[in-house]
Amino acid sequence: MFARIKNFLREVKLELKKVVFPNKEELIGSTWVVIVSTIIVAIFLGFVDYVLTRFVKFIIR
């Protein structure tokens, strides 16, 4: 059992050597993309919610 764990950890170490981590500029750029995308989706969903709320109130009256 310990041999399997040791083998697993060895494979994890080998796979981690293949990972390419982003540099600071790439990380900041990706963060801005996520922030802007989240704001756009929030505005869109807020607008859709507002329109559907008004529509349902209109139907109920």
PyMOL Python script that loads the backbone (N, CA, C, O; Angstrom):
from pymol import cmd

cmd.read_pdbstr("""\
ATOM      1  N   MET A   1       0.813  -1.184   0.000  1.00  0.00           N
ATOM      2  CA  MET A   1       0.000   0.000   0.000  1.00  0.00           C
ATOM      3  C   MET A   1       0.865   1.260   0.000  1.00  0.00           C
ATOM      4  O   MET A   1       0.570   2.214  -0.720  1.00  0.00           O
ATOM      5  N   PHE A   2       1.930   1.269   0.802  1.00  0.00           N
ATOM      6  CA  PHE A   2       2.807   2.441   0.835  1.00  0.00           C
ATOM      7  C   PHE A   2       3.524   2.629  -0.495  1.00  0.00           C
ATOM      8  O   PHE A   2       3.855   3.753  -0.873  1.00  0.00           O
ATOM      9  N   ALA A   3       3.762   1.540  -1.198  1.00  0.00           N
ATOM     10  CA  ALA A   3       4.408   1.639  -2.507  1.00  0.00           C
ATOM     11  C   ALA A   3       3.494   2.362  -3.488  1.00  0.00           C
ATOM     12  O   ALA A   3       3.959   3.150  -4.312  1.00  0.00           O
ATOM     13  N   ARG A   4       2.188   2.091  -3.397  1.00  0.00           N
ATOM     14  CA  ARG A   4       1.240   2.762  -4.286  1.00  0.00           C
ATOM     15  C   ARG A   4       1.169   4.253  -3.987  1.00  0.00           C
ATOM     16  O   ARG A   4       1.100   5.074  -4.901  1.00  0.00           O
ATOM     17  N   ILE A   5       1.185   4.597  -2.711  1.00  0.00           N
ATOM     18  CA  ILE A   5       1.155   6.015  -2.328  1.00  0.00           C
ATOM     19  C   ILE A   5       2.423   6.710  -2.800  1.00  0.00           C
ATOM     20  O   ILE A   5       2.372   7.820  -3.330  1.00  0.00           O
ATOM     21  N   LYS A   6       3.556   6.053  -2.606  1.00  0.00           N
ATOM     22  CA  LYS A   6       4.837   6.619  -3.040  1.00  0.00           C
ATOM     23  C   LYS A   6       4.846   6.807  -4.556  1.00  0.00           C
ATOM     24  O   LYS A   6       5.313   7.834  -5.048  1.00  0.00           O
ATOM     25  N   ASN A   7       4.341   5.836  -5.291  1.00  0.00           N
ATOM     26  CA  ASN A   7       4.270   5.929  -6.747  1.00  0.00           C
ATOM     27  C   ASN A   7       3.343   7.072  -7.165  1.00  0.00           C
ATOM     28  O   ASN A   7       3.655   7.827  -8.086  1.00  0.00           O
ATOM     29  N   PHE A   8       2.206   7.193  -6.484  1.00  0.00           N
ATOM     30  CA  PHE A   8       1.273   8.271  -6.789  1.00  0.00           C
ATOM     31  C   PHE A   8       1.930   9.637  -6.587  1.00  0.00           C
ATOM     32  O   PHE A   8       1.817  10.516  -7.441  1.00  0.00           O
ATOM     33  N   LEU A   9       2.608   9.809  -5.473  1.00  0.00           N
ATOM     34  CA  LEU A   9       3.266  11.091  -5.193  1.00  0.00           C
ATOM     35  C   LEU A   9       4.378  11.388  -6.193  1.00  0.00           C
ATOM     36  O   LEU A   9       4.596  12.545  -6.552  1.00  0.00           O
ATOM     37  N   ARG A  10       5.070  10.368  -6.637  1.00  0.00           N
ATOM     38  CA  ARG A  10       6.106  10.548  -7.652  1.00  0.00           C
ATOM     39  C   ARG A  10       5.479  11.027  -8.965  1.00  0.00           C
ATOM     40  O   ARG A  10       6.008  11.920  -9.627  1.00  0.00           O
ATOM     41  N   GLU A  11       4.350  10.424  -9.329  1.00  0.00           N
ATOM     42  CA  GLU A  11       3.660  10.841 -10.553  1.00  0.00           C
ATOM     43  C   GLU A  11       3.117  12.264 -10.443  1.00  0.00           C
ATOM     44  O   GLU A  11       3.141  13.019 -11.414  1.00  0.00           O
ATOM     45  N   VAL A  12       2.633  12.623  -9.271  1.00  0.00           N
ATOM     46  CA  VAL A  12       2.152  13.988  -9.055  1.00  0.00           C
ATOM     47  C   VAL A  12       3.294  14.978  -9.246  1.00  0.00           C
ATOM     48  O   VAL A  12       3.120  16.021  -9.876  1.00  0.00           O
ATOM     49  N   LYS A  13       4.452  14.653  -8.705  1.00  0.00           N
ATOM     50  CA  LYS A  13       5.624  15.527  -8.840  1.00  0.00           C
ATOM     51  C   LYS A  13       6.014  15.685 -10.308  1.00  0.00           C
ATOM     52  O   LYS A  13       6.350  16.785 -10.746  1.00  0.00           O
ATOM     53  N   LEU A  14       5.971  14.591 -11.067  1.00  0.00           N
ATOM     54  CA  LEU A  14       6.298  14.661 -12.491  1.00  0.00           C
ATOM     55  C   LEU A  14       5.287  15.509 -13.259  1.00  0.00           C
ATOM     56  O   LEU A  14       5.664  16.284 -14.138  1.00  0.00           O
ATOM     57  N   GLU A  15       4.005  15.364 -12.929  1.00  0.00           N
ATOM     58  CA  GLU A  15       2.984  16.150 -13.617  1.00  0.00           C
ATOM     59  C   GLU A  15       3.093  17.633 -13.276  1.00  0.00           C
ATOM     60  O   GLU A  15       2.861  18.484 -14.135  1.00  0.00           O
ATOM     61  N   LEU A  16       3.440  17.947 -12.043  1.00  0.00           N
ATOM     62  CA  LEU A  16       3.577  19.345 -11.655  1.00  0.00           C
ATOM     63  C   LEU A  16       4.726  20.033 -12.390  1.00  0.00           C
ATOM     64  O   LEU A  16       4.701  21.249 -12.581  1.00  0.00           O
ATOM     65  N   LYS A  17       5.728  19.263 -12.801  1.00  0.00           N
ATOM     66  CA  LYS A  17       6.826  19.847 -13.574  1.00  0.00           C
ATOM     67  C   LYS A  17       6.364  20.280 -14.953  1.00  0.00           C
ATOM     68  O   LYS A  17       6.993  21.139 -15.570  1.00  0.00           O
ATOM     69  N   LYS A  18       5.264  19.696 -15.452  1.00  0.00           N
ATOM     70  CA  LYS A  18       4.738  20.029 -16.775  1.00  0.00           C
ATOM     71  C   LYS A  18       3.839  21.266 -16.743  1.00  0.00           C
ATOM     72  O   LYS A  18       3.552  21.845 -17.790  1.00  0.00           O
ATOM     73  N   VAL A  19       3.397  21.671 -15.567  1.00  0.00           N
ATOM     74  CA  VAL A  19       2.470  22.794 -15.449  1.00  0.00           C
ATOM     75  C   VAL A  19       3.196  24.099 -15.740  1.00  0.00           C
ATOM     76  O   VAL A  19       4.304  24.336 -15.259  1.00  0.00           O
ATOM     77  N   VAL A  20       2.545  24.940 -16.539  1.00  0.00           N
ATOM     78  CA  VAL A  20       3.079  26.270 -16.827  1.00  0.00           C
ATOM     79  C   VAL A  20       2.203  27.274 -16.094  1.00  0.00           C
ATOM     80  O   VAL A  20       1.045  27.481 -16.457  1.00  0.00           O
ATOM     81  N   PHE A  21       2.758  27.895 -15.065  1.00  0.00           N
ATOM     82  CA  PHE A  21       2.008  28.860 -14.285  1.00  0.00           C
ATOM     83  C   PHE A  21       2.076  30.223 -14.962  1.00  0.00           C
ATOM     84  O   PHE A  21       3.100  30.566 -15.553  1.00  0.00           O
ATOM     85  N   PRO A  22       0.987  31.014 -14.882  1.00  0.00           N
ATOM     86  CA  PRO A  22       0.990  32.331 -15.535  1.00  0.00           C
ATOM     87  C   PRO A  22       1.900  33.303 -14.794  1.00  0.00           C
ATOM     88  O   PRO A  22       2.099  33.206 -13.583  1.00  0.00           O
ATOM     89  N   ASN A  23       2.445  34.239 -15.560  1.00  0.00           N
ATOM     90  CA  ASN A  23       3.244  35.279 -14.912  1.00  0.00           C
ATOM     91  C   ASN A  23       2.297  36.365 -14.385  1.00  0.00           C
ATOM     92  O   ASN A  23       1.081  36.267 -14.546  1.00  0.00           O
ATOM     93  N   LYS A  24       2.853  37.378 -13.768  1.00  0.00           N
ATOM     94  CA  LYS A  24       2.042  38.399 -13.104  1.00  0.00           C
ATOM     95  C   LYS A  24       1.126  39.128 -14.089  1.00  0.00           C
ATOM     96  O   LYS A  24      -0.044  39.363 -13.787  1.00  0.00           O
ATOM     97  N   GLU A  25       1.650  39.485 -15.260  1.00  0.00           N
ATOM     98  CA  GLU A  25       0.863  40.225 -16.242  1.00  0.00           C
ATOM     99  C   GLU A  25      -0.311  39.386 -16.750  1.00  0.00           C
ATOM    100  O   GLU A  25      -1.426  39.891 -16.881  1.00  0.00           O
ATOM    101  N   GLU A  26      -0.061  38.103 -17.036  1.00  0.00           N
ATOM    102  CA  GLU A  26      -1.131  37.217 -17.502  1.00  0.00           C
ATOM    103  C   GLU A  26      -2.197  37.035 -16.427  1.00  0.00           C
ATOM    104  O   GLU A  26      -3.389  36.998 -16.730  1.00  0.00           O
ATOM    105  N   LEU A  27      -1.774  36.923 -15.190  1.00  0.00           N
ATOM    106  CA  LEU A  27      -2.709  36.747 -14.084  1.00  0.00           C
ATOM    107  C   LEU A  27      -3.586  37.983 -13.903  1.00  0.00           C
ATOM    108  O   LEU A  27      -4.793  37.865 -13.692  1.00  0.00           O
ATOM    109  N   ILE A  28      -2.985  39.159 -13.986  1.00  0.00           N
ATOM    110  CA  ILE A  28      -3.750  40.402 -13.860  1.00  0.00           C
ATOM    111  C   ILE A  28      -4.725  40.537 -15.024  1.00  0.00           C
ATOM    112  O   ILE A  28      -5.877  40.922 -14.823  1.00  0.00           O
ATOM    113  N   GLY A  29      -4.277  40.227 -16.236  1.00  0.00           N
ATOM    114  CA  GLY A  29      -5.160  40.297 -17.404  1.00  0.00           C
ATOM    115  C   GLY A  29      -6.336  39.348 -17.281  1.00  0.00           C
ATOM    116  O   GLY A  29      -7.470  39.723 -17.580  1.00  0.00           O
ATOM    117  N   SER A  30      -6.083  38.142 -16.849  1.00  0.00           N
ATOM    118  CA  SER A  30      -7.161  37.171 -16.679  1.00  0.00           C
ATOM    119  C   SER A  30      -8.132  37.607 -15.589  1.00  0.00           C
ATOM    120  O   SER A  30      -9.339  37.400 -15.709  1.00  0.00           O
ATOM    121  N   THR A  31      -7.616  38.201 -14.544  1.00  0.00           N
ATOM    122  CA  THR A  31      -8.474  38.684 -13.456  1.00  0.00           C
ATOM    123  C   THR A  31      -9.406  39.779 -13.955  1.00  0.00           C
ATOM    124  O   THR A  31     -10.585  39.797 -13.599  1.00  0.00           O
ATOM    125  N   TRP A  32      -8.894  40.687 -14.772  1.00  0.00           N
ATOM    126  CA  TRP A  32      -9.742  41.743 -15.331  1.00  0.00           C
ATOM    127  C   TRP A  32     -10.819  41.167 -16.242  1.00  0.00           C
ATOM    128  O   TRP A  32     -11.956  41.639 -16.239  1.00  0.00           O
ATOM    129  N   VAL A  33     -10.468  40.158 -17.012  1.00  0.00           N
ATOM    130  CA  VAL A  33     -11.467  39.520 -17.880  1.00  0.00           C
ATOM    131  C   VAL A  33     -12.599  38.933 -17.039  1.00  0.00           C
ATOM    132  O   VAL A  33     -13.771  39.082 -17.384  1.00  0.00           O
ATOM    133  N   VAL A  34     -12.257  38.275 -15.952  1.00  0.00           N
ATOM    134  CA  VAL A  34     -13.273  37.681 -15.082  1.00  0.00           C
ATOM    135  C   VAL A  34     -14.130  38.767 -14.438  1.00  0.00           C
ATOM    136  O   VAL A  34     -15.351  38.626 -14.379  1.00  0.00           O
ATOM    137  N   ILE A  35     -13.519  39.841 -13.957  1.00  0.00           N
ATOM    138  CA  ILE A  35     -14.273  40.917 -13.310  1.00  0.00           C
ATOM    139  C   ILE A  35     -15.232  41.572 -14.290  1.00  0.00           C
ATOM    140  O   ILE A  35     -16.405  41.762 -13.970  1.00  0.00           O
ATOM    141  N   VAL A  36     -14.756  41.920 -15.475  1.00  0.00           N
ATOM    142  CA  VAL A  36     -15.596  42.578 -16.478  1.00  0.00           C
ATOM    143  C   VAL A  36     -16.715  41.642 -16.935  1.00  0.00           C
ATOM    144  O   VAL A  36     -17.861  42.072 -17.070  1.00  0.00           O
ATOM    145  N   SER A  37     -16.399  40.384 -17.172  1.00  0.00           N
ATOM    146  CA  SER A  37     -17.420  39.417 -17.579  1.00  0.00           C
ATOM    147  C   SER A  37     -18.493  39.276 -16.517  1.00  0.00           C
ATOM    148  O   SER A  37     -19.680  39.211 -16.838  1.00  0.00           O
ATOM    149  N   THR A  38     -18.093  39.227 -15.263  1.00  0.00           N
ATOM    150  CA  THR A  38     -19.057  39.102 -14.165  1.00  0.00           C
ATOM    151  C   THR A  38     -19.969  40.318 -14.100  1.00  0.00           C
ATOM    152  O   THR A  38     -21.172  40.174 -13.883  1.00  0.00           O
ATOM    153  N   ILE A  39     -19.421  41.501 -14.284  1.00  0.00           N
ATOM    154  CA  ILE A  39     -20.229  42.722 -14.256  1.00  0.00           C
ATOM    155  C   ILE A  39     -21.217  42.729 -15.415  1.00  0.00           C
ATOM    156  O   ILE A  39     -22.382  43.079 -15.227  1.00  0.00           O
ATOM    157  N   ILE A  40     -20.775  42.350 -16.603  1.00  0.00           N
ATOM    158  CA  ILE A  40     -21.664  42.321 -17.771  1.00  0.00           C
ATOM    159  C   ILE A  40     -22.801  41.329 -17.558  1.00  0.00           C
ATOM    160  O   ILE A  40     -23.957  41.650 -17.835  1.00  0.00           O
ATOM    161  N   VAL A  41     -22.497  40.142 -17.075  1.00  0.00           N
ATOM    162  CA  VAL A  41     -23.539  39.143 -16.829  1.00  0.00           C
ATOM    163  C   VAL A  41     -24.499  39.625 -15.739  1.00  0.00           C
ATOM    164  O   VAL A  41     -25.707  39.412 -15.853  1.00  0.00           O
ATOM    165  N   ALA A  42     -23.991  40.265 -14.693  1.00  0.00           N
ATOM    166  CA  ALA A  42     -24.847  40.774 -13.621  1.00  0.00           C
ATOM    167  C   ALA A  42     -25.805  41.840 -14.142  1.00  0.00           C
ATOM    168  O   ALA A  42     -26.984  41.844 -13.786  1.00  0.00           O
ATOM    169  N   ILE A  43     -25.308  42.738 -14.980  1.00  0.00           N
ATOM    170  CA  ILE A  43     -26.171  43.778 -15.562  1.00  0.00           C
ATOM    171  C   ILE A  43     -27.230  43.141 -16.457  1.00  0.00           C
ATOM    172  O   ILE A  43     -28.400  43.516 -16.389  1.00  0.00           O
ATOM    173  N   PHE A  44     -26.841  42.201 -17.279  1.00  0.00           N
ATOM    174  CA  PHE A  44     -27.791  41.525 -18.159  1.00  0.00           C
ATOM    175  C   PHE A  44     -28.870  40.801 -17.365  1.00  0.00           C
ATOM    176  O   PHE A  44     -30.057  40.929 -17.666  1.00  0.00           O
ATOM    177  N   LEU A  45     -28.463  40.043 -16.351  1.00  0.00           N
ATOM    178  CA  LEU A  45     -29.440  39.303 -15.548  1.00  0.00           C
ATOM    179  C   LEU A  45     -30.351  40.250 -14.763  1.00  0.00           C
ATOM    180  O   LEU A  45     -31.537  39.969 -14.594  1.00  0.00           O
ATOM    181  N   GLY A  46     -29.806  41.360 -14.288  1.00  0.00           N
ATOM    182  CA  GLY A  46     -30.625  42.355 -13.611  1.00  0.00           C
ATOM    183  C   GLY A  46     -31.665  42.945 -14.542  1.00  0.00           C
ATOM    184  O   GLY A  46     -32.814  43.140 -14.148  1.00  0.00           O
ATOM    185  N   PHE A  47     -31.271  43.233 -15.781  1.00  0.00           N
ATOM    186  CA  PHE A  47     -32.199  43.767 -16.775  1.00  0.00           C
ATOM    187  C   PHE A  47     -33.292  42.748 -17.099  1.00  0.00           C
ATOM    188  O   PHE A  47     -34.472  43.098 -17.147  1.00  0.00           O
ATOM    189  N   VAL A  48     -32.908  41.500 -17.319  1.00  0.00           N
ATOM    190  CA  VAL A  48     -33.888  40.450 -17.615  1.00  0.00           C
ATOM    191  C   VAL A  48     -34.843  40.269 -16.437  1.00  0.00           C
ATOM    192  O   VAL A  48     -36.048  40.117 -16.638  1.00  0.00           O
ATOM    193  N   ASP A  49     -34.326  40.285 -15.224  1.00  0.00           N
ATOM    194  CA  ASP A  49     -35.169  40.160 -14.039  1.00  0.00           C
ATOM    195  C   ASP A  49     -36.158  41.314 -13.956  1.00  0.00           C
ATOM    196  O   ASP A  49     -37.334  41.103 -13.660  1.00  0.00           O
ATOM    197  N   TYR A  50     -35.694  42.519 -14.213  1.00  0.00           N
ATOM    198  CA  TYR A  50     -36.567  43.693 -14.179  1.00  0.00           C
ATOM    199  C   TYR A  50     -37.686  43.572 -15.213  1.00  0.00           C
ATOM    200  O   TYR A  50     -38.855  43.802 -14.904  1.00  0.00           O
ATOM    201  N   VAL A  51     -37.318  43.210 -16.440  1.00  0.00           N
ATOM    202  CA  VAL A  51     -38.310  43.087 -17.513  1.00  0.00           C
ATOM    203  C   VAL A  51     -39.322  41.990 -17.193  1.00  0.00           C
ATOM    204  O   VAL A  51     -40.523  42.196 -17.364  1.00  0.00           O
ATOM    205  N   LEU A  52     -38.865  40.849 -16.740  1.00  0.00           N
ATOM    206  CA  LEU A  52     -39.790  39.758 -16.430  1.00  0.00           C
ATOM    207  C   LEU A  52     -40.682  40.098 -15.242  1.00  0.00           C
ATOM    208  O   LEU A  52     -41.851  39.714 -15.215  1.00  0.00           O
ATOM    209  N   THR A  53     -40.145  40.808 -14.267  1.00  0.00           N
ATOM    210  CA  THR A  53     -40.958  41.234 -13.128  1.00  0.00           C
ATOM    211  C   THR A  53     -42.073  42.164 -13.579  1.00  0.00           C
ATOM    212  O   THR A  53     -43.224  42.004 -13.175  1.00  0.00           O
ATOM    213  N   ARG A  54     -41.730  43.136 -14.418  1.00  0.00           N
ATOM    214  CA  ARG A  54     -42.743  44.063 -14.947  1.00  0.00           C
ATOM    215  C   ARG A  54     -43.771  43.308 -15.777  1.00  0.00           C
ATOM    216  O   ARG A  54     -44.963  43.603 -15.698  1.00  0.00           O
ATOM    217  N   PHE A  55     -43.330  42.343 -16.567  1.00  0.00           N
ATOM    218  CA  PHE A  55     -44.234  41.562 -17.412  1.00  0.00           C
ATOM    219  C   PHE A  55     -45.206  40.758 -16.558  1.00  0.00           C
ATOM    220  O   PHE A  55     -46.402  40.731 -16.850  1.00  0.00           O
ATOM    221  N   VAL A  56     -44.718  40.104 -15.512  1.00  0.00           N
ATOM    222  CA  VAL A  56     -45.589  39.304 -14.642  1.00  0.00           C
ATOM    223  C   VAL A  56     -46.568  40.206 -13.910  1.00  0.00           C
ATOM    224  O   VAL A  56     -47.737  39.845 -13.772  1.00  0.00           O
ATOM    225  N   LYS A  57     -46.131  41.364 -13.438  1.00  0.00           N
ATOM    226  CA  LYS A  57     -47.046  42.299 -12.782  1.00  0.00           C
ATOM    227  C   LYS A  57     -48.123  42.763 -13.758  1.00  0.00           C
ATOM    228  O   LYS A  57     -49.279  42.933 -13.370  1.00  0.00           O
ATOM    229  N   PHE A  58     -47.751  42.967 -15.022  1.00  0.00           N
ATOM    230  CA  PHE A  58     -48.715  43.370 -16.038  1.00  0.00           C
ATOM    231  C   PHE A  58     -49.739  42.273 -16.282  1.00  0.00           C
ATOM    232  O   PHE A  58     -50.930  42.554 -16.418  1.00  0.00           O
ATOM    233  N   ILE A  59     -49.288  41.037 -16.337  1.00  0.00           N
ATOM    234  CA  ILE A  59     -50.180  39.892 -16.566  1.00  0.00           C
ATOM    235  C   ILE A  59     -51.138  39.704 -15.387  1.00  0.00           C
ATOM    236  O   ILE A  59     -52.316  39.409 -15.585  1.00  0.00           O
ATOM    237  N   ILE A  60     -50.636  39.874 -14.171  1.00  0.00           N
ATOM    238  CA  ILE A  60     -51.457  39.658 -12.979  1.00  0.00           C
ATOM    239  C   ILE A  60     -52.592  40.696 -12.867  1.00  0.00           C
ATOM    240  O   ILE A  60     -53.681  40.368 -12.397  1.00  0.00           O
ATOM    241  N   ARG A  61     -52.345  41.913 -13.286  1.00  0.00           N
ATOM    242  CA  ARG A  61     -53.363  42.975 -13.182  1.00  0.00           C
ATOM    243  C   ARG A  61     -54.518  42.722 -14.078  1.00  0.00           C
ATOM    244  O   ARG A  61     -55.458  43.516 -14.112  1.00  0.00           O
TER     245      ARG A  61
END
""", "prot")
cmd.dss("prot")
cmd.show_as("cartoon", "prot")
cmd.util.cbc("prot")
cmd.orient("prot")
